């Protein structure tokens, strides 16, 4: 009887610990994107100053 209780306890503890593992975070390429790249304006590099803006493509505006 005591052996059955011990086995039940060990199996229950193993299942509990197995279910508590951390989930793997899915890979997202968006994490590597820097939307502000190229927006720094300095006098040394005064060509091509850009700013982050959101807009629809031209073909979506023209009917």
Phi and psi restraints in degrees (value plus and minus 20) as a CYANA .aco file:
   2 UNK   PHI     -86.4   -46.4
   2 UNK   PSI     -53.6   -13.6
   3 UNK   PHI     -86.5   -46.5
   3 UNK   PSI     -59.7   -19.7
   4 UNK   PHI     -84.3   -44.3
   4 UNK   PSI     -59.6   -19.6
   5 UNK   PHI     -86.4   -46.4
   5 UNK   PSI     -60.3   -20.3
   6 UNK   PHI     -84.7   -44.7
   6 UNK   PSI     -64.0   -24.0
   7 UNK   PHI     -84.6   -44.6
   7 UNK   PSI     -62.5   -22.5
   8 UNK   PHI     -81.7   -41.7
   8 UNK   PSI     -62.1   -22.1
   9 UNK   PHI     -84.8   -44.8
   9 UNK   PSI     -63.2   -23.2
  10 UNK   PHI     -86.0   -46.0
  10 UNK   PSI     -62.7   -22.7
  11 UNK   PHI     -85.6   -45.6
  11 UNK   PSI     -61.8   -21.8
  12 UNK   PHI     -83.8   -43.8
  12 UNK   PSI     -62.5   -22.5
  13 UNK   PHI     -85.0   -45.0
  13 UNK   PSI     -59.4   -19.4
  14 UNK   PHI     -85.3   -45.3
  14 UNK   PSI     -62.3   -22.3
  15 UNK   PHI     -86.1   -46.1
  15 UNK   PSI     -58.5   -18.5
  16 UNK   PHI     -84.5   -44.5
  16 UNK   PSI     -64.8   -24.8
  17 UNK   PHI     -88.6   -48.6
  17 UNK   PSI     -53.6   -13.6
  18 UNK   PHI     -89.2   -49.2
  18 UNK   PSI     -51.0   -11.0
  19 UNK   PHI    -102.5   -62.5
  19 UNK   PSI     -30.3     9.7
  20 UNK   PHI    -114.5   -74.5
  20 UNK   PSI     -11.9    28.1
  21 UNK   PHI     -90.2   -50.2
  21 UNK   PSI     131.5   171.5
  22 UNK   PHI     -94.4   -54.4
  22 UNK   PSI     124.5   164.5
  23 UNK   PHI    -100.4   -60.4
  23 UNK   PSI     126.2   166.2
  24 UNK   PHI     -95.9   -55.9
  24 UNK   PSI     114.3   154.3
  25 UNK   PHI     -96.1   -56.1
  25 UNK   PSI     108.2   148.2
  26 UNK   PHI     -86.5   -46.5
  26 UNK   PSI     126.9   166.9
  27 UNK   PHI     -91.1   -51.1
  27 UNK   PSI     111.4   151.4
  28 UNK   PHI    -151.8  -111.8
  28 UNK   PSI      95.6   135.6
  29 UNK   PHI     -84.8   -44.8
  29 UNK   PSI     -38.8     1.2
  30 UNK   PHI     -84.2   -44.2
  30 UNK   PSI     -46.6    -6.6
  31 UNK   PHI     -84.1   -44.1
  31 UNK   PSI     -43.0    -3.0
  32 UNK   PHI    -111.2   -71.2
  32 UNK   PSI     -23.2    16.8
  33 UNK   PHI    -107.8   -67.8
  33 UNK   PSI     112.3   152.3
  34 UNK   PHI    -130.6   -90.6
  34 UNK   PSI      83.4   123.4
  35 UNK   PHI     -90.2   -50.2
  35 UNK   PSI     -34.5     5.5
  36 UNK   PHI    -117.8   -77.8
  36 UNK   PSI      -9.0    31.0
  37 UNK   PHI     -86.7   -46.7
  37 UNK   PSI     110.3   150.3
  38 UNK   PHI      66.4   106.4
  38 UNK   PSI     -11.6    28.4
  39 UNK   PHI    -117.7   -77.7
  39 UNK   PSI     -23.1    16.9
  40 UNK   PHI     -98.6   -58.6
  40 UNK   PSI     103.9   143.9
  41 UNK   PHI    -125.7   -85.7
  41 UNK   PSI      97.5   137.5
  42 UNK   PHI    -148.2  -108.2
  42 UNK   PSI     141.7   181.7
  43 UNK   PHI     -90.0   -50.0
  43 UNK   PSI     -50.0   -10.0
  44 UNK   PHI     -87.5   -47.5
  44 UNK   PSI     -57.8   -17.8
  45 UNK   PHI    -136.4   -96.4
  45 UNK   PSI      54.6    94.6
  46 UNK   PHI    -111.0   -71.0
  46 UNK   PSI     -16.9    23.1
  47 UNK   PHI    -116.4   -76.4
  47 UNK   PSI     115.6   155.6
  48 UNK   PHI      55.2    95.2
  48 UNK   PSI      14.7    54.7
  49 UNK   PHI     -86.4   -46.4
  49 UNK   PSI     103.0   143.0
  50 UNK   PHI    -136.4   -96.4
  50 UNK   PSI     143.8   183.8
  51 UNK   PHI    -155.7  -115.7
  51 UNK   PSI     126.9   166.9
  52 UNK   PHI     -95.4   -55.4
  52 UNK   PSI     103.2   143.2
  53 UNK   PHI    -162.6  -122.6
  53 UNK   PSI     134.3   174.3
  54 UNK   PHI    -132.5   -92.5
  54 UNK   PSI     108.7   148.7
  55 UNK   PHI    -173.1  -133.1
  55 UNK   PSI     139.6   179.6
  56 UNK   PHI    -105.6   -65.6
  56 UNK   PSI     135.2   175.2
  57 UNK   PHI     -83.6   -43.6
  57 UNK   PSI     135.2   175.2
  58 UNK   PHI     -79.7   -39.7
  58 UNK   PSI     -58.1   -18.1
  59 UNK   PHI     -86.3   -46.3
  59 UNK   PSI     -40.2    -0.2
  60 UNK   PHI    -103.0   -63.0
  60 UNK   PSI     -38.5     1.5
  61 UNK   PHI    -107.8   -67.8
  61 UNK   PSI     -62.9   -22.9
  62 UNK   PHI     -97.3   -57.3
  62 UNK   PSI     107.3   147.3
